Amino acid sequence: MLFSNLEDKIDWLEKELNDSSDIASRMIEKGGDKLGLVFIKSMIDNLLFIEGVYEPLLLCENKLNVDVLTEIIKSADVNKISLKESVEKILMGNVVIIFEKDEQCLAIDIQKYPARIPSEPPTSAVLQGPREGFTEDIKTNITLIRRRFYNKNLILKDVFVGKYSNTRVVLAFLKGVADKKLVKEIESKLQKIDIDGIIDSHYIIKFLEKNPDSLFKQVGSVEKPDIIAAKILEGRVAILVDGSPIVLTLPFLFFEEIQASNDYYNSHIYSSFIRVVRLLSILISVIVPGAYIAMRVFHQNIIPIKFLVTITNTTRGLPFTPFLEMLFISLLFQILYEVSLRLPSYLGLATSIVGALILGDTGVKAGLISPPGVIVIALAKIALYTVPEQAYQLTVLQYLFLIVGGSIGMIGIVGLMIYLVVYLSSIDSYGCPYLAPFAPRVKSDLKDGVIMGTTKQMKTRPKSFKNHNLKRQK
């Protein structure tokens, strides 16, 4: 591209940016040298622009060329670029300096936009331990991770995804620990994504999953930097997306969701007990409603006689069949949950509590639903949220078991359980078995399974997935 003067260069640049109303340009002339500044007004730090860029240019007594300005501009990030590259840099929040007599330009990164202060995520609260959480600013998130690794082997790789959004996606991993093939495979998948824009990290999950049509979660999602640091130390790859406080991790195992950051800041005995409770909660939330309806309809002989008498007395005269009753109660709780989720917080809490109490109590008194049915569904719904990250897929499984239990009975429930275990065992998460370290059994990894060992006992990294340095401590 050949231009006769500085004005032509600025005009070309503004046309490339479609003459957007927030594009600003300035021209400075000193001692026969002319230069122009082009930037987006809403994306730069005005104070830093005036003190670090504009004033040094006005006070400069030397010739205004690329080499001189690189030295005098008070900014840590000054890069030499071509005029063609300047379009992308301006859109990323840089101030670009264009010279009349030089083909090179300078890009100065002084971007500034509203950013949330790191705070404790609502789904990962801890009684002890770090309370920092990721924000929507990728630079802040990188800093939160860097603070935990004063080591040159923490590698960050940039990939830009989205035809229109051109969103910055960063891979973070430890050189010499993470598997090189894993890093290349993830990077390759990200580079092949052809989509208009990436608004949040969840947009890229389906592109990373090996089984995108599966109900089960196959990519880890984390909101706390201490958890991400621990996963990186194990040899996993973290994926940060600009604009999202959710950081993704690969490979991902099913039993990761049973673990919580609180476990590592408490006694290993108490943490093991809590993990058993979480595992039991998953089984209760998924199986109990279906098993209850199966026993009521098909297997009344296995219900203890006293409990059977109570059920019979409380369900006499109900207008619904046992299956329809349980389905109605379950849908009622689900509707209340969705309402409380979308209403303002001060209304949502009141609506969910009052709605559950009034509707449940009124429904029982009106003879529409039975107390045992309400108790069973309420217990199952509460148990779901001991593992909140798995709540959505467990809800679907809950309805599947409810339908199978009401249609076929206990044989159907046992058959569905066997099918799920076999199916989960077949899922591959980037070379790692989904149910590891239990299926297959990896003895050395069981120390951080359901029963947790002490930090001193965890001398090796997980063998469930490939990494280049198994030794964690001597």
Kinemage of the C-alpha trace (Angstrom):
@kinemage 1
@onewidth
@group {chain A} dominant
@subgroup {mainchain}
@vectorlist {calphas} color= white
{ca met a 1} P 0.000 0.000 0.000
{ca leu a 2} L 1.448 3.337 -1.120
{ca phe a 3} L 0.215 6.648 0.300
{ca ser a 4} L 1.377 10.120 -0.685
{ca asn a 5} L 0.847 11.764 2.713
{ca leu a 6} L -0.191 11.175 6.344
{ca glu a 7} L -3.800 12.277 5.744
{ca asp a 8} L -4.277 9.479 3.207
{ca lys a 9} L -3.000 6.907 5.700
{ca ile a 10} L -5.404 8.103 8.403
{ca asp a 11} L -8.320 8.213 5.939
{ca trp a 12} L -7.569 4.644 4.822
{ca leu a 13} L -7.390 3.486 8.430
{ca glu a 14} L -10.701 5.144 9.355
{ca lys a 15} L -12.409 3.582 6.328
{ca glu a 16} L -11.057 0.149 7.327
{ca leu a 17} L -12.695 0.771 10.716
{ca asn a 18} L -15.944 1.715 8.903
{ca asp a 19} L -15.863 5.335 10.159
{ca ser a 20} L -17.158 4.204 13.544
{ca ser a 21} L -18.209 7.084 15.811
{ca asp a 22} L -15.879 6.072 18.678
{ca ile a 23} L -12.716 6.176 16.515
{ca ala a 24} L -10.548 9.225 17.311
{ca ser a 25} L -7.535 10.587 15.448
{ca arg a 26} L -5.003 13.311 16.273
{ca met a 27} L -2.197 14.875 14.208
{ca ile a 28} L 1.054 16.371 15.525
{ca glu a 29} L 3.647 18.327 13.506
{ca lys a 30} L 7.068 19.328 14.867
{ca gly a 31} L 10.141 20.438 12.952
{ca gly a 32} L 8.781 19.228 9.628
{ca asp a 33} L 7.882 15.760 11.001
{ca lys a 34} L 4.226 14.773 10.967
{ca leu a 35} L 2.569 11.892 12.753
{ca gly a 36} L -0.963 10.781 13.536
{ca leu a 37} L -2.556 8.968 16.474
{ca val a 38} L -5.577 6.722 15.947
{ca phe a 39} L -7.457 4.953 18.769
{ca ile a 40} L -10.863 3.959 20.151
{ca lys a 41} L -11.904 6.555 22.742
{ca ser a 42} L -13.851 4.186 24.988
{ca met a 43} L -11.082 1.571 25.296
{ca ile a 44} L -8.019 3.550 26.413
{ca asp a 45} L -6.842 4.942 29.733
{ca asn a 46} L -7.210 8.711 29.161
{ca leu a 47} L -4.814 9.709 31.950
{ca leu a 48} L -2.122 7.321 30.741
{ca phe a 49} L -2.681 8.533 27.172
{ca ile a 50} L -2.105 12.160 28.133
{ca glu a 51} L 0.841 11.607 30.517
{ca gly a 52} L 2.491 8.655 28.823
{ca val a 53} L 1.936 9.309 25.118
{ca tyr a 54} L 0.624 12.765 24.196
{ca glu a 55} L 2.814 14.931 26.481
{ca pro a 56} L 6.077 13.085 25.656
{ca leu a 57} L 5.335 13.675 21.947
{ca leu a 58} L 4.763 17.387 22.474
{ca leu a 59} L 7.881 17.774 24.649
{ca cys a 60} L 10.144 15.737 22.364
{ca glu a 61} L 12.995 17.850 20.938
{ca asn a 62} L 14.371 15.164 18.614
{ca lys a 63} L 13.033 13.988 15.271
{ca leu a 64} L 9.696 12.205 15.514
{ca asn a 65} L 10.571 8.793 14.118
{ca val a 66} L 9.918 5.175 15.147
{ca asp a 67} L 13.171 4.584 17.043
{ca val a 68} L 13.062 7.848 19.000
{ca leu a 69} L 9.433 7.449 20.078
{ca thr a 70} L 9.996 3.837 21.144
{ca glu a 71} L 12.461 5.199 23.720
{ca ile a 72} L 10.530 8.219 25.021
{ca ile a 73} L 6.967 6.872 25.293
{ca lys a 74} L 6.204 5.932 28.908
{ca ser a 75} L 4.465 2.629 28.366
{ca ala a 76} L 5.675 -0.893 29.026
{ca asp a 77} L 4.074 -2.311 25.877
{ca val a 78} L 5.244 -0.562 22.693
{ca asn a 79} L 5.475 -2.612 19.483
{ca lys a 80} L 6.541 -1.872 15.911
{ca ile a 81} L 3.866 -2.962 13.411
{ca ser a 82} L 2.831 -2.444 9.808
{ca leu a 83} L -0.044 -0.176 8.766
{ca lys a 84} L -2.126 -3.233 7.854
{ca glu a 85} L -1.643 -4.728 11.338
{ca ser a 86} L -2.704 -1.471 12.977
{ca val a 87} L -6.426 -2.147 12.312
{ca glu a 88} L -6.390 -5.207 14.594
{ca lys a 89} L -4.314 -3.427 17.247
{ca ile a 90} L -6.725 -0.467 17.399
{ca leu a 91} L -9.672 -2.850 17.849
{ca met a 92} L -7.795 -4.459 20.758
{ca gly a 93} L -7.549 -1.107 22.565
{ca asn a 94} L -4.103 0.083 21.410
{ca val a 95} L -3.137 3.606 20.427
{ca val a 96} L -1.455 3.445 16.994
{ca ile a 97} L 1.059 6.111 15.938
{ca ile a 98} L 1.382 6.548 12.146
{ca phe a 99} L 4.360 8.345 10.556
{ca glu a 100} L 4.278 10.286 7.293
{ca lys a 101} L 7.781 9.292 6.161
{ca asp a 102} L 7.933 5.780 7.616
{ca glu a 103} L 6.030 2.634 6.636
{ca gln a 104} L 6.267 1.270 10.183
{ca cys a 105} L 3.808 2.237 12.932
{ca leu a 106} L 3.879 2.020 16.724
{ca ala a 107} L 1.204 0.222 18.750
{ca ile a 108} L 0.930 1.282 22.404
{ca asp a 109} L -1.160 -0.883 24.721
{ca ile a 110} L -2.885 1.409 27.235
{ca gln a 111} L -6.348 -0.146 27.081
{ca lys a 112} L -8.718 0.282 29.985
{ca tyr a 113} L -12.298 -0.902 30.462
{ca pro a 114} L -14.575 -1.646 33.442
{ca ala a 115} L -13.453 -4.780 35.294
{ca arg a 116} L -14.886 -6.572 38.320
{ca ile a 117} L -12.684 -6.942 41.411
{ca pro a 118} L -11.755 -10.586 42.124
{ca ser a 119} L -14.215 -11.919 44.697
{ca glu a 120} L -15.267 -15.295 46.063
{ca pro a 121} L -17.409 -17.205 43.519
{ca pro a 122} L -20.938 -18.016 44.802
{ca thr a 123} L -20.637 -21.716 43.866
{ca ser a 124} L -17.177 -22.296 45.380
{ca ala a 125} L -17.340 -20.733 48.841
{ca val a 126} L -14.767 -21.977 51.397
{ca leu a 127} L -14.524 -21.717 55.182
{ca gln a 128} L -10.728 -21.764 54.969
{ca gly a 129} L -8.410 -21.133 52.050
{ca pro a 130} L -8.134 -18.511 49.253
{ca arg a 131} L -11.252 -16.509 48.479
{ca glu a 132} L -10.171 -15.045 45.147
{ca gly a 133} L -12.237 -15.790 42.065
{ca phe a 134} L -11.710 -15.209 38.372
{ca thr a 135} L -13.232 -12.151 36.671
{ca glu a 136} L -14.285 -11.332 33.104
{ca asp a 137} L -10.889 -9.697 32.378
{ca ile a 138} L -8.415 -12.226 30.953
{ca lys a 139} L -5.392 -10.119 32.014
{ca thr a 140} L -6.570 -10.220 35.634
{ca asn a 141} L -7.135 -13.978 35.377
{ca ile a 142} L -3.651 -14.563 33.958
{ca thr a 143} L -2.190 -12.512 36.803
{ca leu a 144} L -4.103 -14.574 39.397
{ca ile a 145} L -2.549 -17.745 37.931
{ca arg a 146} L 0.934 -16.218 37.498
{ca arg a 147} L 0.994 -15.256 41.181
{ca arg a 148} L 0.969 -18.959 42.032
{ca phe a 149} L 3.794 -19.896 39.642
{ca tyr a 150} L 7.018 -17.914 39.983
{ca asn a 151} L 8.500 -20.236 37.415
{ca lys a 152} L 9.517 -19.894 33.773
{ca asn a 153} L 7.905 -23.262 32.932
{ca leu a 154} L 4.362 -21.885 33.146
{ca ile a 155} L 3.598 -21.468 29.447
{ca leu a 156} L 0.787 -19.342 27.992
{ca lys a 157} L -0.293 -19.756 24.359
{ca asp a 158} L -2.688 -17.365 22.596
{ca val a 159} L -5.351 -18.457 20.116
{ca phe a 160} L -7.876 -16.016 18.637
{ca val a 161} L -11.323 -17.485 17.970
{ca gly a 162} L -14.407 -16.022 16.293
{ca lys a 163} L -14.860 -14.474 12.851
{ca tyr a 164} L -16.278 -11.228 14.239
{ca ser a 165} L -15.402 -11.289 17.952
{ca asn a 166} L -11.743 -12.383 17.462
{ca thr a 167} L -11.801 -13.438 21.132
{ca arg a 168} L -8.522 -14.122 22.884
{ca val a 169} L -8.289 -17.674 24.222
{ca val a 170} L -5.225 -18.638 26.297
{ca leu a 171} L -3.860 -22.122 26.995
{ca ala a 172} L -1.971 -22.381 30.310
{ca phe a 173} L 0.164 -25.415 31.204
{ca leu a 174} L 3.444 -26.429 32.801
{ca lys a 175} L 6.283 -27.224 30.430
{ca gly a 176} L 7.872 -30.544 31.342
{ca val a 177} L 4.730 -31.718 33.151
{ca ala a 178} L 1.781 -31.461 30.713
{ca asp a 179} L 1.755 -33.888 27.790
{ca lys a 180} L 2.904 -32.146 24.581
{ca lys a 181} L 0.487 -34.139 22.417
{ca leu a 182} L -2.408 -33.084 24.654
{ca val a 183} L -1.457 -29.400 24.324
{ca lys a 184} L -1.133 -29.664 20.528
{ca glu a 185} L -4.463 -31.485 20.206
{ca ile a 186} L -6.330 -28.852 22.252
{ca glu a 187} L -4.625 -25.996 20.386
{ca ser a 188} L -5.496 -27.614 17.049
{ca lys a 189} L -9.165 -28.006 18.038
{ca leu a 190} L -9.344 -24.330 19.054
{ca gln a 191} L -7.745 -23.158 15.799
{ca lys a 192} L -10.277 -25.170 13.771
{ca ile a 193} L -13.289 -23.519 15.430
{ca asp a 194} L -15.215 -21.603 12.756
{ca ile a 195} L -17.852 -19.502 14.493
{ca asp a 196} L -19.022 -15.881 14.336
{ca gly a 197} L -18.144 -15.048 17.923
{ca ile a 198} L -17.212 -16.363 21.355
{ca ile a 199} L -19.107 -14.660 24.192
{ca asp a 200} L -18.227 -17.050 27.017
{ca ser a 201} L -16.006 -20.072 27.622
{ca his a 202} L -19.067 -22.360 27.371
{ca tyr a 203} L -19.256 -21.531 23.646
{ca ile a 204} L -16.129 -23.608 22.982
{ca ile a 205} L -16.950 -26.593 25.240
{ca lys a 206} L -18.783 -28.569 22.540
{ca phe a 207} L -15.845 -28.046 20.167
{ca leu a 208} L -13.495 -29.583 22.749
{ca glu a 209} L -15.619 -32.544 23.841
{ca lys a 210} L -14.855 -35.943 22.325
{ca asn a 211} L -18.569 -36.898 22.609
{ca pro a 212} L -20.480 -33.617 22.024
{ca asp a 213} L -23.901 -35.335 22.022
{ca ser a 214} L -23.354 -36.943 25.419
{ca leu a 215} L -25.387 -35.843 28.441
{ca phe a 216} L -22.331 -35.994 30.687
{ca lys a 217} L -19.900 -33.170 31.316
{ca gln a 218} L -16.521 -33.806 29.666
{ca val a 219} L -14.682 -30.505 30.206
{ca gly a 220} L -13.868 -29.148 33.663
{ca ser a 221} L -15.078 -25.652 34.599
{ca val a 222} L -13.516 -23.729 37.479
{ca glu a 223} L -13.984 -20.236 38.965
{ca lys a 224} L -11.077 -20.201 41.461
{ca pro a 225} L -7.374 -19.696 40.670
{ca asp a 226} L -6.161 -21.984 43.496
{ca ile a 227} L -8.095 -24.911 41.972
{ca ile a 228} L -6.725 -24.127 38.497
{ca ala a 229} L -3.174 -23.964 39.906
{ca ala a 230} L -3.634 -27.403 41.499
{ca lys a 231} L -4.935 -28.875 38.233
{ca ile a 232} L -2.070 -27.356 36.223
{ca leu a 233} L 0.389 -28.859 38.720
{ca glu a 234} L -1.176 -32.270 38.057
{ca gly a 235} L -0.456 -31.924 34.321
{ca arg a 236} L -3.773 -30.616 33.039
{ca val a 237} L -4.241 -27.794 30.532
{ca ala a 238} L -6.262 -24.715 31.539
{ca ile a 239} L -8.195 -22.724 28.913
{ca leu a 240} L -8.955 -19.067 29.651
{ca val a 241} L -11.419 -17.078 27.517
{ca asp a 242} L -11.506 -13.286 27.496
{ca gly a 243} L -14.826 -12.050 28.895
{ca ser a 244} L -15.537 -15.158 30.970
{ca pro a 245} L -14.844 -15.900 34.676
{ca ile a 246} L -15.051 -19.647 33.942
{ca val a 247} L -11.740 -21.374 33.179
{ca leu a 248} L -11.893 -24.764 31.435
{ca thr a 249} L -9.607 -27.731 32.169
{ca leu a 250} L -8.667 -30.899 30.275
{ca pro a 251} L -8.507 -33.865 30.705
{ca phe a 252} L -11.614 -34.128 32.898
{ca leu a 253} L -12.673 -37.036 35.138
{ca phe a 254} L -16.160 -37.728 36.527
{ca phe a 255} L -14.877 -37.942 40.127
{ca glu a 256} L -13.376 -34.430 39.967
{ca glu a 257} L -16.815 -33.032 40.805
{ca ile a 258} L -16.889 -35.019 44.060
{ca gln a 259} L -13.734 -33.169 45.100
{ca ala a 260} L -13.895 -29.586 46.405
{ca ser a 261} L -11.255 -27.014 47.347
{ca asn a 262} L -12.463 -27.157 50.965
{ca asp a 263} L -11.309 -30.801 51.118
{ca tyr a 264} L -7.659 -29.785 50.888
{ca tyr a 265} L -7.931 -27.190 53.665
{ca asn a 266} L -9.514 -29.579 56.220
{ca ser a 267} L -8.571 -32.862 57.909
{ca his a 268} L -8.277 -35.660 55.339
{ca ile a 269} L -10.533 -37.851 57.534
{ca tyr a 270} L -13.350 -35.280 57.526
{ca ser a 271} L -12.827 -34.632 53.789
{ca ser a 272} L -13.119 -38.370 53.062
{ca phe a 273} L -16.383 -38.493 55.027
{ca ile a 274} L -17.777 -35.512 53.113
{ca arg a 275} L -16.823 -37.090 49.780
{ca val a 276} L -18.718 -40.249 50.735
{ca val a 277} L -21.726 -38.024 51.611
{ca arg a 278} L -21.494 -36.332 48.183
{ca leu a 279} L -21.365 -39.677 46.412
{ca leu a 280} L -24.364 -40.944 48.383
{ca ser a 281} L -26.192 -37.691 47.595
{ca ile a 282} L -25.705 -38.304 43.867
{ca leu a 283} L -27.164 -41.805 44.202
{ca ile a 284} L -30.069 -40.546 46.339
{ca ser a 285} L -30.915 -37.695 43.951
{ca val a 286} L -30.879 -39.919 40.865
{ca ile a 287} L -32.216 -43.296 42.045
{ca val a 288} L -34.502 -42.755 45.073
{ca pro a 289} L -37.554 -41.194 43.275
{ca gly a 290} L -37.517 -43.947 40.630
{ca ala a 291} L -36.978 -46.693 43.224
{ca tyr a 292} L -39.828 -45.318 45.392
{ca ile a 293} L -42.320 -45.301 42.525
{ca ala a 294} L -41.146 -48.782 41.385
{ca met a 295} L -41.773 -50.202 44.872
{ca arg a 296} L -45.184 -48.561 45.132
{ca val a 297} L -46.355 -49.837 41.744
{ca phe a 298} L -44.536 -53.155 41.196
{ca his a 299} L -42.793 -54.315 44.383
{ca gln a 300} L -44.998 -53.553 47.383
{ca asn a 301} L -43.888 -56.812 49.002
{ca ile a 302} L -40.340 -55.459 49.625
{ca ile a 303} L -41.582 -52.355 51.468
{ca pro a 304} L -41.471 -52.756 55.294
{ca ile a 305} L -45.015 -53.370 56.558
{ca lys a 306} L -45.172 -50.289 58.822
{ca phe a 307} L -43.959 -48.040 56.023
{ca leu a 308} L -46.416 -49.686 53.606
{ca val a 309} L -49.325 -49.005 56.004
{ca thr a 310} L -48.268 -45.344 56.279
{ca ile a 311} L -48.043 -44.998 52.481
{ca thr a 312} L -51.404 -46.695 51.989
{ca asn a 313} L -53.115 -44.429 54.538
{ca thr a 314} L -51.642 -41.229 53.082
{ca thr a 315} L -52.246 -42.099 49.412
{ca arg a 316} L -55.845 -43.329 49.729
{ca gly a 317} L -58.230 -41.281 47.566
{ca leu a 318} L -55.581 -39.452 45.485
{ca pro a 319} L -56.847 -38.536 41.975
{ca phe a 320} L -53.480 -39.312 40.329
{ca thr a 321} L -51.717 -42.603 39.725
{ca pro a 322} L -48.459 -43.000 41.728
{ca phe a 323} L -46.384 -42.259 38.628
{ca leu a 324} L -48.302 -39.094 37.679
{ca glu a 325} L -48.230 -37.921 41.295
{ca met a 326} L -44.417 -38.194 41.496
{ca leu a 327} L -44.002 -36.561 38.097
{ca phe a 328} L -46.303 -33.695 39.134
{ca ile a 329} L -44.418 -33.077 42.408
{ca ser a 330} L -41.042 -33.219 40.642
{ca leu a 331} L -42.144 -30.729 37.964
{ca leu a 332} L -43.555 -28.457 40.688
{ca phe a 333} L -40.170 -28.323 42.448
{ca gln a 334} L -38.401 -27.767 39.118
{ca ile a 335} L -40.677 -24.834 38.255
{ca leu a 336} L -40.038 -23.261 41.671
{ca tyr a 337} L -36.293 -23.654 41.144
{ca glu a 338} L -36.414 -21.983 37.720
{ca val a 339} L -38.514 -19.114 39.103
{ca ser a 340} L -36.161 -18.505 42.048
{ca leu a 341} L -33.172 -18.592 39.660
{ca arg a 342} L -34.489 -15.856 37.382
{ca leu a 343} L -36.217 -13.527 39.812
{ca pro a 344} L -34.214 -10.823 41.647
{ca ser a 345} L -32.451 -12.333 44.666
{ca tyr a 346} L -34.687 -10.656 47.264
{ca leu a 347} L -37.797 -12.038 45.506
{ca gly a 348} L -36.359 -15.392 44.389
{ca leu a 349} L -35.572 -16.665 47.899
{ca ala a 350} L -38.979 -15.666 49.255
{ca thr a 351} L -40.812 -17.129 46.251
{ca ser a 352} L -39.031 -20.484 46.408
{ca ile a 353} L -39.524 -20.938 50.178
{ca val a 354} L -43.108 -19.639 50.336
{ca gly a 355} L -44.046 -21.439 47.111
{ca ala a 356} L -42.677 -24.789 48.306
{ca leu a 357} L -44.328 -24.504 51.729
{ca ile a 358} L -47.727 -23.234 50.570
{ca leu a 359} L -48.058 -25.397 47.460
{ca gly a 360} L -46.751 -28.523 49.219
{ca asp a 361} L -48.911 -28.095 52.319
{ca thr a 362} L -52.012 -27.055 50.353
{ca gly a 363} L -51.543 -29.915 47.866
{ca val a 364} L -51.380 -32.481 50.688
{ca lys a 365} L -54.409 -31.009 52.506
{ca ala a 366} L -56.381 -30.858 49.271
{ca gly a 367} L -55.707 -34.534 48.653
{ca leu a 368} L -53.821 -33.970 45.374
{ca ile a 369} L -50.408 -35.243 46.518
{ca ser a 370} L -49.138 -37.412 49.385
{ca pro a 371} L -46.655 -36.484 52.162
{ca pro a 372} L -44.267 -39.415 51.343
{ca gly a 373} L -44.124 -38.276 47.701
{ca val a 374} L -43.274 -34.695 48.729
{ca ile a 375} L -40.572 -35.920 51.146
{ca val a 376} L -38.955 -38.224 48.548
{ca ile a 377} L -38.839 -35.574 45.806
{ca ala a 378} L -37.692 -32.836 48.216
{ca leu a 379} L -34.873 -35.066 49.483
{ca ala a 380} L -33.806 -35.892 45.910
{ca lys a 381} L -33.878 -32.236 44.811
{ca ile a 382} L -31.860 -31.067 47.826
{ca ala a 383} L -29.305 -33.867 47.363
{ca leu a 384} L -28.721 -32.658 43.776
{ca tyr a 385} L -27.000 -29.501 44.977
{ca thr a 386} L -24.327 -31.170 47.104
{ca val a 387} L -22.557 -31.337 43.710
{ca pro a 388} L -23.878 -28.148 42.022
{ca glu a 389} L -21.662 -28.498 38.917
{ca gln a 390} L -23.430 -31.786 38.065
{ca ala a 391} L -26.962 -30.609 38.943
{ca tyr a 392} L -28.212 -30.182 35.370
{ca gln a 393} L -27.210 -33.615 34.099
{ca leu a 394} L -28.316 -35.293 37.348
{ca thr a 395} L -31.751 -33.668 36.965
{ca val a 396} L -32.176 -35.297 33.547
{ca leu a 397} L -31.057 -38.660 34.977
{ca gln a 398} L -33.525 -38.233 37.834
{ca tyr a 399} L -36.426 -37.992 35.363
{ca leu a 400} L -35.079 -40.935 33.328
{ca phe a 401} L -35.003 -43.161 36.429
{ca leu a 402} L -38.450 -41.894 37.456
{ca ile a 403} L -39.914 -42.852 34.056
{ca val a 404} L -38.149 -46.233 33.959
{ca gly a 405} L -39.114 -47.025 37.575
{ca gly a 406} L -42.768 -46.156 36.927
{ca ser a 407} L -42.850 -48.130 33.654
{ca ile a 408} L -40.787 -51.284 34.267
{ca gly a 409} L -39.961 -51.368 37.961
{ca met a 410} L -36.719 -52.268 39.748
{ca ile a 411} L -35.537 -54.405 36.822
{ca gly a 412} L -35.543 -51.297 34.646
{ca ile a 413} L -33.696 -49.255 37.301
{ca val a 414} L -30.977 -51.891 37.722
{ca gly a 415} L -30.694 -52.255 33.931
{ca leu a 416} L -30.369 -48.470 33.468
{ca met a 417} L -27.705 -48.308 36.207
{ca ile a 418} L -25.669 -51.050 34.502
{ca tyr a 419} L -26.018 -49.290 31.134
{ca leu a 420} L -24.853 -45.947 32.629
{ca val a 421} L -21.795 -47.510 34.287
{ca val a 422} L -20.826 -49.292 31.043
{ca tyr a 423} L -21.420 -46.104 29.022
{ca leu a 424} L -19.407 -43.915 31.409
{ca ser a 425} L -16.579 -46.454 31.337
{ca ser a 426} L -16.432 -46.149 27.545
{ca ile a 427} L -15.980 -42.344 27.506
{ca asp a 428} L -12.458 -41.209 26.662
{ca ser a 429} L -11.261 -37.806 27.884
{ca tyr a 430} L -8.149 -37.085 25.815
{ca gly a 431} L -6.599 -40.464 26.495
{ca cys a 432} L -7.904 -40.678 30.051
{ca pro a 433} L -10.710 -43.090 31.135
{ca tyr a 434} L -13.696 -41.047 32.364
{ca leu a 435} L -14.236 -43.140 35.521
{ca ala a 436} L -10.541 -43.327 36.481
{ca pro a 437} L -9.105 -44.099 39.010
{ca phe a 438} L -11.906 -46.637 39.725
{ca ala a 439} L -12.585 -48.003 36.242
{ca pro a 440} L -9.895 -48.927 35.435
{ca arg a 441} L -8.476 -49.106 38.958
{ca val a 442} L -5.352 -46.976 39.293
{ca lys a 443} L -4.056 -47.808 42.766
{ca ser a 444} L -1.693 -44.831 43.153
{ca asp a 445} L -4.494 -42.349 42.306
{ca leu a 446} L -6.936 -43.723 44.897
{ca lys a 447} L -5.262 -41.594 47.580
{ca asp a 448} L -7.182 -38.628 46.125
{ca gly a 449} L -10.325 -40.558 45.195
{ca val a 450} L -13.359 -40.923 47.442
{ca ile a 451} L -11.154 -41.729 50.438
{ca met a 452} L -8.578 -38.962 50.640
{ca gly a 453} L -4.981 -39.269 51.830
{ca thr a 454} L -2.809 -36.540 53.347
{ca thr a 455} L -0.789 -34.102 51.248
{ca lys a 456} L 2.368 -35.886 52.406
{ca gln a 457} L 1.081 -39.159 50.927
{ca met a 458} L 0.434 -37.633 47.493
{ca lys a 459} L 3.985 -38.070 46.252
{ca thr a 460} L 3.130 -38.659 42.599
{ca arg a 461} L 0.972 -36.952 40.020
{ca pro a 462} L -2.106 -38.775 38.706
{ca lys a 463} L -1.309 -41.757 36.494
{ca ser a 464} L -4.865 -41.762 35.102
{ca phe a 465} L -3.774 -39.393 32.338
{ca lys a 466} L -0.424 -38.935 30.655
{ca asn a 467} L 2.097 -36.410 31.968
{ca his a 468} L 5.873 -36.136 31.671
{ca asn a 469} L 6.845 -35.886 35.338
{ca leu a 470} L 5.148 -38.250 37.788
{ca lys a 471} L 7.188 -37.257 40.829
{ca arg a 472} L 5.527 -34.515 42.861
{ca gln a 473} L 7.624 -34.634 46.034
{ca lys a 474} L 10.510 -36.627 47.470
